[in-house]
């Protein structure tokens, strides 16, 4: 078993981004800027946003956090997004999900300018991904491709089974594995909560990507010998032996599967770290797109 270590890959890309920012500043350009909109006081959301802000600081990005009470109206939130859309000093921004129940998440996502949608959730960006056009790719799938790329995992001609079909992870992940590129050219099978005979399908996978949201759901008897296993799950389970009273596990039963898989991502320390890196890479992309547009205007 070989570990697909998100800490190592994350450090690599942070170093690369930091170098690129330093080069940009030396040229007299402004610093890249990522903003985050946080509604309410969900502890998990607050943790994720702070993690993203810390990562921005580590690579030399500016970051802004816009925190709003959970009672904010949908129209008030849309107004904030329109302001961010028109702010030329902000390259990209995210709206941390989930939102309070009285706010329609789809309306909020569609209010984000596609050119600043560094989460890659806007229908236009998803549509471009379907058409294999240049776009912002959802952060978790993009992060997974960076792990595969870093460790030189061959994907061409391989059978990739994805467990989960969300528009955030499962669906775009399959599209990336299908595309004609260095990380891609796989034969992709989507599975989900309604799939029958799941074990029979997962046991055929050369590459298994689990994003089902159930702790330790994928067990050793579901894995092909030598498979590459990517665990997207982040699940909290009670554990009185831990100081916090819980521990974090993935969708894969790591201890049993690690003896069968040729490569596997740990939880924590795997895909989660690379999701943040992918967000920074998308912000850097948006930043570069901004200056390409500005240069074109000045020609």
C-alpha positions as CSV (number, residue, x, y, z in Angstrom):
1,X,0.0,0.0,0.0
2,X,1.2,3.5,-0.9
3,X,-0.3,6.5,0.7
4,X,-1.6,9.3,-1.5
5,X,-0.6,12.0,1.0
6,X,-2.5,15.2,0.7
7,X,-0.1,17.0,3.0
8,X,2.8,16.4,0.6
9,X,0.8,17.5,-2.4
10,X,-0.7,20.4,-0.6
11,X,2.8,21.7,0.4
12,X,4.0,21.4,-3.2
13,X,1.2,23.5,-4.6
14,X,1.4,26.1,-1.8
15,X,5.1,26.5,-2.5
16,X,4.3,26.9,-6.2
17,X,1.6,29.5,-5.6
18,X,3.7,31.4,-3.2
19,X,6.5,31.6,-5.8
20,X,4.0,32.8,-8.5
21,X,2.6,35.5,-6.2
22,X,6.1,36.8,-5.5
23,X,6.8,36.9,-9.2
24,X,3.6,38.9,-9.8
25,X,4.4,41.4,-7.0
26,X,7.9,41.8,-8.4
27,X,6.3,42.8,-11.7
28,X,4.3,45.5,-9.9
29,X,1.0,43.6,-10.0
30,X,-1.5,43.6,-7.1
31,X,-1.9,40.6,-4.8
32,X,-4.6,38.0,-5.7
33,X,-7.7,38.3,-3.6
34,X,-10.2,35.7,-2.5
35,X,-13.4,36.5,-0.6
36,X,-15.7,34.2,1.4
37,X,-19.3,34.8,2.4
38,X,-20.4,33.0,5.5
39,X,-24.0,33.1,6.6
40,X,-24.9,32.0,10.1
41,X,-22.7,30.3,12.8
42,X,-22.5,26.7,11.7
43,X,-19.3,25.5,13.5
44,X,-18.2,23.2,10.5
45,X,-18.7,26.1,8.0
46,X,-16.7,28.5,10.3
47,X,-13.9,25.9,10.5
48,X,-13.8,25.4,6.7
49,X,-13.8,29.1,6.0
50,X,-11.0,29.9,8.5
51,X,-9.0,27.1,7.0
52,X,-9.3,28.6,3.6
53,X,-8.4,32.1,4.9
54,X,-5.3,30.7,6.6
55,X,-4.2,29.0,3.4
56,X,-4.6,32.3,1.5
57,X,-2.2,33.9,4.0
58,X,0.3,31.1,3.6
59,X,0.6,31.6,-0.2
60,X,0.5,35.4,-0.1
61,X,-3.1,36.0,-1.2
62,X,-5.3,38.6,0.3
63,X,-8.6,37.3,1.8
64,X,-11.8,38.8,3.0
65,X,-14.5,37.2,5.1
66,X,-18.0,38.6,4.9
67,X,-20.0,37.2,7.8
68,X,-23.7,37.7,8.0
69,X,-26.4,36.7,10.4
70,X,-28.5,33.6,9.5
71,X,-31.6,35.8,9.3
72,X,-30.3,37.7,6.3
73,X,-32.8,37.7,3.5
74,X,-32.2,36.1,0.1
75,X,-32.4,39.4,-1.6
76,X,-29.9,41.0,0.8
77,X,-27.5,38.2,0.2
78,X,-27.9,38.6,-3.6
79,X,-27.1,42.3,-3.3
80,X,-23.8,41.4,-1.5
81,X,-22.9,39.0,-4.3
82,X,-23.6,41.7,-7.0
83,X,-21.3,44.0,-5.1
84,X,-18.6,41.3,-5.1
85,X,-19.2,40.7,-8.8
86,X,-18.4,44.3,-9.6
87,X,-15.4,44.7,-7.3
88,X,-12.4,44.6,-9.5
89,X,-10.0,44.1,-6.6
90,X,-11.6,40.7,-5.8
91,X,-10.6,37.9,-8.2
92,X,-12.9,35.2,-6.9
93,X,-15.2,34.4,-4.1
94,X,-17.1,31.6,-2.5
95,X,-20.4,31.3,-0.6
96,X,-20.0,28.7,2.1
97,X,-22.6,26.0,2.0
98,X,-25.0,25.0,3.4
99,X,-27.1,28.1,3.7
100,X,-30.1,28.6,6.0
101,X,-33.3,26.8,4.8
102,X,-35.1,30.1,3.8
103,X,-32.4,30.8,1.2
104,X,-32.5,29.0,-2.2
105,X,-29.0,27.8,-2.8
106,X,-29.5,27.5,-6.5
107,X,-30.5,31.2,-6.8
108,X,-27.4,32.2,-4.8
109,X,-25.1,30.1,-6.9
110,X,-26.5,31.6,-10.1
111,X,-26.0,35.1,-8.7
112,X,-22.3,34.6,-8.6
113,X,-20.5,35.9,-11.7
114,X,-19.1,32.8,-13.6
115,X,-15.8,34.6,-13.9
116,X,-15.5,34.8,-10.1
117,X,-17.0,31.4,-9.3
118,X,-13.9,29.8,-7.9
119,X,-16.0,27.0,-6.4
120,X,-17.0,25.9,-9.9
121,X,-20.7,25.5,-9.0
122,X,-22.3,28.0,-11.5
123,X,-24.3,26.3,-14.2
124,X,-22.2,28.0,-16.9
125,X,-19.0,26.6,-15.4
126,X,-20.5,23.1,-15.1
127,X,-21.8,23.3,-18.6
128,X,-18.3,24.3,-19.9
129,X,-16.9,21.3,-18.0
130,X,-19.4,19.0,-19.8
131,X,-18.2,20.4,-23.1
132,X,-14.5,20.1,-22.1
133,X,-14.0,23.8,-22.3
134,X,-11.7,25.9,-20.2
135,X,-13.5,26.7,-16.9
136,X,-13.4,26.7,-13.1
137,X,-13.6,23.1,-12.0
138,X,-15.2,22.2,-8.7
139,X,-12.6,22.2,-6.0
140,X,-12.8,18.7,-4.7
141,X,-12.6,17.0,-8.1
142,X,-9.9,19.3,-9.2
143,X,-7.9,18.5,-6.0
144,X,-8.3,14.8,-6.7
145,X,-6.8,15.2,-10.2
146,X,-3.9,17.1,-8.7
147,X,-3.2,14.1,-6.3
148,X,-3.4,11.6,-9.2
149,X,-1.1,13.9,-11.3
150,X,1.5,14.4,-8.5
151,X,1.8,10.6,-7.9
152,X,1.8,9.8,-11.6
153,X,-1.2,7.5,-11.3
154,X,-2.1,6.1,-14.8
155,X,-5.8,6.6,-15.6
156,X,-6.0,6.0,-19.4
157,X,-8.1,3.0,-20.1
158,X,-8.7,2.3,-16.4
159,X,-12.1,1.5,-15.0
160,X,-13.1,4.3,-12.6
161,X,-16.0,3.7,-10.4
162,X,-17.5,6.8,-8.6
163,X,-19.8,6.3,-5.6
164,X,-21.9,9.5,-5.4
165,X,-23.5,11.7,-8.0
166,X,-23.6,15.2,-6.5
167,X,-23.0,18.2,-8.7
168,X,-20.2,19.2,-6.3
169,X,-18.1,16.0,-6.4
170,X,-19.4,12.9,-8.1
171,X,-20.8,14.3,-11.4
172,X,-17.8,16.6,-12.2
173,X,-15.3,13.9,-11.1
174,X,-16.7,11.5,-13.7
175,X,-16.5,14.1,-16.4
176,X,-12.9,14.8,-15.5
177,X,-12.0,11.1,-15.6
178,X,-13.7,10.8,-19.0
179,X,-12.0,13.7,-20.7
180,X,-9.2,13.3,-23.2
181,X,-6.2,14.5,-21.1
182,X,-3.3,13.2,-19.0
183,X,-5.6,12.6,-16.1
184,X,-8.6,11.1,-17.9
185,X,-9.4,8.7,-20.7
186,X,-10.9,6.4,-18.1
187,X,-14.0,4.2,-18.5
188,X,-16.4,5.7,-15.9
189,X,-19.2,4.1,-14.0
190,X,-21.4,6.2,-11.7
191,X,-23.0,4.5,-8.7
192,X,-25.2,6.0,-6.0
193,X,-27.8,5.2,-3.3
194,X,-30.1,3.5,-5.7
195,X,-27.5,1.3,-7.3
196,X,-28.1,-2.4,-7.1
197,X,-25.3,-4.9,-6.6
198,X,-22.9,-2.1,-5.6
199,X,-20.2,-4.6,-4.4
200,X,-20.2,-6.3,-7.8
201,X,-19.4,-3.0,-9.5
202,X,-16.9,-1.5,-7.0
203,X,-14.9,-4.8,-7.1
204,X,-14.3,-4.2,-10.8
205,X,-12.8,-0.7,-10.2
206,X,-9.2,0.0,-11.0
207,X,-9.8,3.5,-9.5
208,X,-12.5,3.8,-6.8
209,X,-13.6,7.3,-5.8
210,X,-15.9,7.2,-2.7
211,X,-18.1,10.3,-2.0
212,X,-21.2,8.8,-0.4
213,X,-21.1,10.4,3.0
214,X,-21.3,7.2,5.1
215,X,-18.5,6.5,7.6
216,X,-16.4,3.4,6.8
217,X,-19.0,2.3,4.2
218,X,-16.5,0.9,1.7
219,X,-15.0,-2.3,3.1
220,X,-12.2,-4.6,2.0
221,X,-14.6,-7.1,0.3
222,X,-15.7,-4.3,-2.0
223,X,-12.2,-3.5,-3.4
224,X,-10.3,-5.1,-6.2
225,X,-6.8,-6.2,-5.3
226,X,-4.4,-3.4,-6.3
227,X,-7.1,-0.8,-6.8
228,X,-6.4,2.9,-6.3
229,X,-8.8,4.2,-3.6
230,X,-9.7,7.9,-3.3
231,X,-11.7,8.7,-0.2
232,X,-13.7,12.0,-0.3
233,X,-15.7,11.4,2.9
234,X,-15.3,13.4,6.0
235,X,-17.5,11.9,8.7
236,X,-17.5,12.6,12.5
237,X,-18.1,9.6,14.7
238,X,-18.2,9.4,18.5
239,X,-15.0,8.3,20.2
240,X,-14.7,8.9,23.9
241,X,-11.0,8.1,23.8
242,X,-10.4,11.4,22.0
243,X,-10.2,14.7,23.7
244,X,-13.0,16.2,21.6
245,X,-15.2,13.1,22.0
246,X,-15.1,12.2,18.3
247,X,-12.8,11.4,15.5
248,X,-12.9,12.0,11.7
249,X,-13.1,9.0,9.3
250,X,-13.7,8.7,5.6
251,X,-16.3,6.7,3.6
252,X,-13.7,4.0,3.3
253,X,-12.7,1.6,6.1
254,X,-9.1,2.5,5.9
255,X,-7.6,-0.1,8.1
256,X,-9.1,-3.0,6.1
257,X,-8.8,-1.5,2.7
258,X,-5.2,-0.4,3.0
259,X,-4.0,-4.0,2.8
260,X,-5.7,-4.5,-0.6
261,X,-5.3,-1.1,-2.3
262,X,-2.1,-0.2,-4.2
263,X,-2.7,3.5,-3.4
264,X,-5.1,5.1,-0.9
265,X,-5.8,8.5,0.5
266,X,-6.0,9.0,4.2
267,X,-8.8,10.8,6.2
268,X,-7.9,13.3,7.4
269,X,-4.8,14.4,5.5
270,X,-6.0,13.5,2.0
271,X,-8.6,14.9,-0.3
272,X,-9.8,17.6,2.2
273,X,-6.4,19.4,2.1
274,X,-6.4,19.3,-1.7
275,X,-9.9,20.8,-1.9
276,X,-8.5,24.0,-0.3
277,X,-5.5,24.0,-2.7
278,X,-7.8,23.6,-5.7
279,X,-9.8,26.7,-4.5
280,X,-6.5,28.6,-4.4
281,X,-5.6,27.4,-7.8
282,X,-8.9,28.5,-9.2
283,X,-8.4,31.9,-7.5
284,X,-5.0,32.2,-9.2
285,X,-6.6,31.3,-12.5
286,X,-9.2,34.0,-12.0
287,X,-6.5,36.5,-11.1
288,X,-4.6,35.7,-14.3
289,X,-7.8,35.9,-16.4
290,X,-8.3,39.4,-14.9
291,X,-5.0,40.7,-16.0
292,X,-5.3,39.1,-19.5
293,X,-8.6,41.0,-19.9
294,X,-7.0,44.2,-18.6
295,X,-4.0,43.8,-21.0
296,X,-6.4,43.2,-23.9
297,X,-8.3,46.4,-23.0
298,X,-5.0,48.4,-23.0
299,X,-3.8,47.2,-26.4
